[in-house]
């Protein structure tokens, strides 16, 4: 499965996911259900403990109703 760059990037991306999730008034459990993973997995993505694959990032972005670029920072949006 394709991966993104470094652990520091994982922490930054996780913080972005968390901020958007909170802005959308979603609990970790709710996001996990939308994405099809456990709340523990979402928690690990948000803390940067687990690396966020491109596929997972796209699923999370879709669940949060944002463009994947908002999470990965690959575009200047």
Secondary structure, DSSP 8 states (H G I E B T S, - for coil): --B-S-HHHHHHHHHHHHHHHHHTT--HHHHHHHHTS-HHHHHHHHHTSS--BHHHHHHHHHHHTS-HHHHH--S--
